[in-house]
Amino acid sequence: MAQRAESCESNLIVVGLDPRRKQRHFAALATRSAEAFNLEQVLCRLSQIRHYTLDNMDSLTRRFVHGAAEGKNVNRYVANSAAEAVAYIRQVVGPTKNLAVNRASVIDELRPVLERNGYRLIDTYLSEYSRENPIQKVLDHYWQLPMVPVESVYESFAVQRQETLNGRKDYAALLGVSAAAAEDGSICFLQHFSNIGRMLQEARTLILIVGIEKIVDSREDALFQTRCMGVFGLESMILNLKEAGQPQAFTEMEGSLSSDSPVDIQIILLDNGRSPIAKNGHFRNLLTCISCRACAKHCPMHDHFDADSGNYPKQYLWSFLRGDSALLDLCIGCGMCHEDCPLGINIPGMVSRARSGQLAKWPLFVKNRVLYDVWPFMRTASRCAPLTNRFLKNGAVRILMEKLTGFQREAWIPDLRRREFSRLVHSLKQEKDCP
């Protein structure tokens, strides 16, 4: 069903919801001319693809860069860090400061650096609902989700045919990629609405960000991985169906179509810490993630994660491992993300290991010793209670405590006494028992 144009754009494939495919499949099942859906086989194949990618990440990257024939107006660039990627983007877009983006997790890796450099990222996810029919968040909890069989969802995702337009609009689109094939250089995008297809058709400059762990062996594997991303992440997508930022912002990218020049496609292969983590046995399996965001479905804390870190457990941990986030305190270790992950990635176990590796560092050592084991500190402080009480009420001391331990400077602290409460109760009991 993919468009087979002679240009390089034929290798840009959009996978989205298509009810006609589901109807045809179930009609074929009724006539016994199609195989029944088998979830175990789907998960097994997905696991094989992801582990093959993890074991051959370097060779797949080289094949994608050098093996696939480069089309006209297509450039490939390998960025070792987010800063290198942004420097390349600056060269590509010149003085332009507005970039239309999708909600891919790899975009969040570049977002802090882009914003520090003055770029404005324009969210296009729900742009078609931004005027007369604004989207409202109506589902707040996973138990409000309708019961939809996985088989039905799986057959609803298919390759979408892209319309051909006569010309391009003069703006740049920065798009995170769902999967890429080393076999022929094809690139797949998961689309729930129409924003990605619209940008692929209209934008004069397309900057495609490919996390190197998303490169698989073949075009067929790339399509399958993208489809699984949509299937297993559909519920999390519905739970997070809400407008972000200024909904009318995408209209700023609109303008008349011009056929003066062809599309300029820039492909950035982003490492940004992936290669070292792939060699680390403790966190290596995190790179098998397909970014479906199923881990957020039952997570009780994902709405409280830092927006720059990503709003689902895998991205929360990934941000910490890259060094963009300092703490992992919001994870409560409930294990629901592990249960929901189609690949069984043990995120809580990795969070626990990452935390333990930070305990020896001085700021966290102070925090853990003072806040998590408060009694030795309180016993020592109570021996000079009057002086300690005055000390703890000092503004400068409060600021220092907040920096070292995270204890809020505005928090109320009770006055200390020289005698511990248990000893005070014991002495009062003795006085009562005396005749």
Secondary structure, DSSP 8 states (H G I E B T S, - for coil): -----SSGGGGEEEEEE-HHHHHHHHHHHHTT-S----HHHHHHHHHHHHHHHHHTHHHHHHIIIIIS---TTEEEEEESSHHHHHHHHHHHHTT--EEEE---HHHHHHHHHHHHTT-EEEE-TTGGGSSSS-------SGGGS----HHHHHTTEEE------SSBEEEEEEEE-SEEETTT--EEEEESSSHHHHHHHHEEEEEEEEEGGGEESSHHHHHHHHHHHHHHHHHHHHHT----S-TTGGGGG----B-SS--EEEEEEE-TTHHHHHT-TTTGGGGG-----GGGSS-SSGGGS-TTT-SSHHHHHHHHHHTS----TT-----HHHHH-TT---HHHHHHHHHHHHTTSHHHHHHIIIIISHHHHHHHHHTTHHHHHHHHT-HHHHHHHHHHH---TT-------SS-HHHHHHHHHHHHH--
